[in-house]
Amino acid sequence: MPNSNAQRRSLAISRVDLLIGKAFSVVAMVSGLEMAANALPQASYLNPVAMWTAVGLILAVQLFNVWNFWFWRAATFGYLIHALLVLVLLLLWPLQVQPGIGVPEESRPWLWWATGIASMAMGWFIERWWAWVYVGAMPFLWVWVRAQHSGGYAAWEALLQDASYVLLFPSTIIAITQVLRAAANRVDLASELATVAAVDRAQTDARERERSRIDALVHDSVLTTLLVAANASTEEQAHAAVESAETAIAKLRAAANEEPVLETISVSAFFQALALAATRQDARIETHSSGASGRQLTSEVVAALTDATAQAIANSMQHAGRGSSRLLRLKASAREIKIVVKDDGVGFWPSRIPKNRLGLRMSIIDRVESVGGKVFIDSKPGHGASIVMEWQFDD
């Protein structure tokens, strides 16, 4: 799960975190109800005010996590509150027991049903080895509680058995989760590399098409000059051949400058290259373009729009669901360029996207806005998603 330093989460990891958070909130709530059911028979041994206050606090945190992961921002501080609350209640366990009375040996203190869930919560809030500090400490704390008179004076065999369960069960779940997150991170890395490759291919294709167009113009000028010169039979035709030759030479000299990067690319070349890059990224994507023209775009604008489009397609391929289809619509007018990446997948609520969602925020919205464009998101669960990117010409 996300660490306490609030580092940005990648796309696949965010997806895994959300799904695990939803599952955890439901399982924790069920465990909390079981905990309350086991607390009820122990009410006669315990301070009722302290016991029901503790039970109520744990259930309140678990209810918050259900609401948080299913209907709100999926904020991870609910994990920390849960884990720290159980830790404090274990430390204060002797205060819950009425003086001179202890829990019978055959009855575990009701907090037993909260230990495993608390360890998992802490293991998902912080990263890697720090998680194991809490998980490793929990068995010792439980043995301390259970070995006291207030905890039932359990025999060593029972203490070892309980300690093993407190350690092994959450450790297994946390380890599986960390493996899933590592796999998700590899998926995101592969997607990022594919996106970068798609951007590079699109820019290269656009430049090559533009250079081919210029080379074709130069070739046609030279060929026209030779034909005019070969057929010149009058002074007027000879003069026309000279002017044509001067024009051709000027074009050849301009082409010989060998500028490494074209400063501008036509909308037509850009659309062709972007459609080609999209089909390389997703062979099943459907592309439509209209209004392509010879108007020029700077390489900065081309790079930003290409990068954002490739990322939008990558997001759809990752999250729209198996069997979903995509459409890339490219449209140019005298005033603006509009790019739409649409799918018929599972959809999502745009308002519930975490602010630190890397692929959407940085690689799409921020990228387009960096060159003066705008991004609009139209989606809801069960109705697919559309990412609309608009960029207007200055004049």
Buried (B, 14 or more C-beta within 10 A) or exposed (E): BBBBEEEBBBBBBBBBBBEBBBEBBBBBBEBBEEBBEBBEEBEEBBBEEBBBEBBEBBBEBBBBBBEBBEEEEBBBEBBBBBBBBBBEBBEEBEEBBEEEEBBEEEBBBBBBBBBBBBBBBBBBBBBEEBBBEBBEBBBEBBBBBBBBEBBBBBEEEBBEEBBEBBBEBBBEBBEEBBEBBEEBBEBBEEBBEBBEBBBBBBBEBBBEBBBEBBEEEBEEBBEBBBEBBEEBEEEEEEEBBBEBBEBBEEBEEEBEEEEEEBEEBBBBBBBBBBBBBBEBBBEEBEBEBEBBEEBBBEBEBBBBBBBBBBBBBBBBBBBBBEEBBBBBBBBBEEEBBBBBBBBBBBBBEBEEBBEBBBBBBEBBBEBBBBBEBEBEBBBEEEEBBBBBBBBEBEE
